[in-house]
């Protein structure tokens, strides 16, 4: 599975959009990009995933570059409850062996 | 949505004793579950893949005799930390995939915090 790199931390003002980048420059054609988040002392929570096209759900939007070497998770209106560590994972279709990187610690500020 | 539950959420034990952590898929059957451990301020580290009805597959560097995994049914996997020592103190998390799910994601348990005195 491809290695992903993320900035270690980010701050975002409450109510503003939080844009969390992820590099996955060695991703292969059949690997999906998954995003999870982990609020302190809890298990990770699924947010969104995509292969090539941009995706949106009730939690977030995922923008994947055309060359698929990077992606951005967008939380459109961040709230204090969005403070968490966000993990970007690349995973081949049909496999479920997640390898977590260091993630981005997002702090939403009041 | 699919739910994975762990028990106990917190456990404190004396050095040398064994501790069992249960992971249950509450509304789906999981042939495969995964066990992770997480030290403070670090990422999740995959320990092993638990396969229903067969032996678990351990990641490199994880002692299989230390961390016993049993996946006796399609809804239950257990992790037993044998002869626990203070360095085994950690946050242990399990996950499972819902084969009938639409998005293919893994569902994670709430985690179990082990403290070995």
Interface residues (C-beta under 8 A of the other chain):
Chain A: X32 X34 X36 X38 X41 X42 X43 X44 X45 X46 X49 X87 X96 X97 X98 X99 X100 X101 X102 X103
Chain B: X4 X6 X32 X34 X36 X43 X44 X45 X46 X49 X91 X93 X95 X97 X103 X104 X105 X106 X107 X108 X109 X110 X111 X113
